[in-house]
């Protein structure tokens, strides 16, 4: 599980469940501080919506393991 908070700028978080292909977009910004929880196994991407910098703080329930990363292809789909 990972958590994300935008501390500068405005972002769209694009989420997709690899098993159902269900998609969801959420917007976070410094103007309305919130924390987004992304469960393990959920494909996700972050898009900067502003003309300026985007700063996101991210943390996880365990140390990053590069061998535990699964690439998720979005070929033929809108951005993710």
N, C-alpha and C positions, 0 to 999 in steps of 0.2 A: 504494500500500500504506500502511496505517495500523497503528499499534501502540497498545495501551491497557493501562494499569496502574491498579488501584484502590489508592489510598493512604489512603483513609478510607471506612469503611462496607463494604457488601456489595452486589454488583450481579449482575443477570442480563443477559448479552449475547445478544441474539436476532439470529441470522444467517439470511439466506435467499439462495440462489443464484437470481437472476432468470431464468436460462435453464431450470433444471430445477425450480424452486420447492421444492427440497429445503431443509428447515429444520433448524437446530441451535441449542440453547440451552446456554450455558456460564456457570458461576458463578465470579466472582472476588471476593476480599475482601482486606482489609488483613491478616487473620489468616494468610493463606497467599499471600504475594506472588508473583505471576506476571505475565507479559506476554502479551497476546493479539495475534496478527498477523491483520489482516483484509486480504485481497488486494483490489486495485482491482476495482471492479465488483460487489462483494458488498454486498447490502443489509444494514444493521445498525442496531440500536437498543439503548439502554442503559436498564435499569429498576432503580431504587433499591429494594432489597428490605428495607431497614431503616426503623426509625422516625426515625432521625437523618439527618444529612447524608451525602451521597455525594460523594467527590472522586475524579475520574478524571484521570490525566495521559494526554494523547493527543499523538502526533507522527506525521508523515507523511514520505514519501520526497521530497516536493516541496512548495512553498508552495501554500496553498489558493487555488483558482481558482473563484469562485462560478459561473462559466459552465460548469464541468465537473461540476456536481452534477446527478444524475438523481433525480427524485422517484420513489418506489416506493409504489404504492397497496396497502394491505392491506384494502381494503373487502371485507367479507364474510369476513374471516379473523380469527383471534385476533391479539392485539397483536403488532406488530413495530416 
